[in-house]
């Protein structure tokens, strides 16, 4: 009787205890995988930054090309302006001198003036000649000191301007008969003209530019 009571007690305790579920252990990976790639926001930021950098580089290169083209286009015209200044200084320093007469045609001009002689290492009396060659389209300047003129030696200094499509020299004088100032395309008078005008057309590679330079001669008349 006592045995039956003890058995019933053990059965009731086992029935009332909760049943535990057995879960087998799972194996965890040693190195869990990480995320690879970019998010949409990251890709958008990178795209915007690349676009801004590309635009800045393009603007810099474009401005550099424009500056380079502008410089190359202006250099020939600047050389011509320097040539004009030399022409003006030569005429303003011109004077009557025995042995060097003032002679001018439509395309050539020669006269006495002050020149810088490399042999004498100083300024001295000499002759300057401007001439234009229609075939080669070249305007040249040549100078000789007085000894070279007397000995008929070649010029020691030559300057050239290319791409001159047309050129003419004109000479101003006072017409006593008509009481007026006139221009003519040649000069054979012993006296110097009042002024000299140079008209030319210059090709800068893109268009034909027209220039006019008029120089008054202080001792002309």
Secondary structure, 3 states (H helix, E strand, C coil): CHHHHHHHHHHHHHHHCCCCCCCCCCCCCCCCCCCCCCCHHHHHHHHHHHHHHHHHHHHHHHHHHHHHHHHHHHHHHHHHHHHHHHHHHHHHCCCCECCECCEECCCEEEEEEEEEECCCCEEEEEEEEEEEECCCCEEEEEEEEHHHHHCCCCCCEEEEECCEEEEEEEEEEEECCCCEEEEECCECCCCCCCEEEEEEEEECCCCEEEEEEEEECCCCC
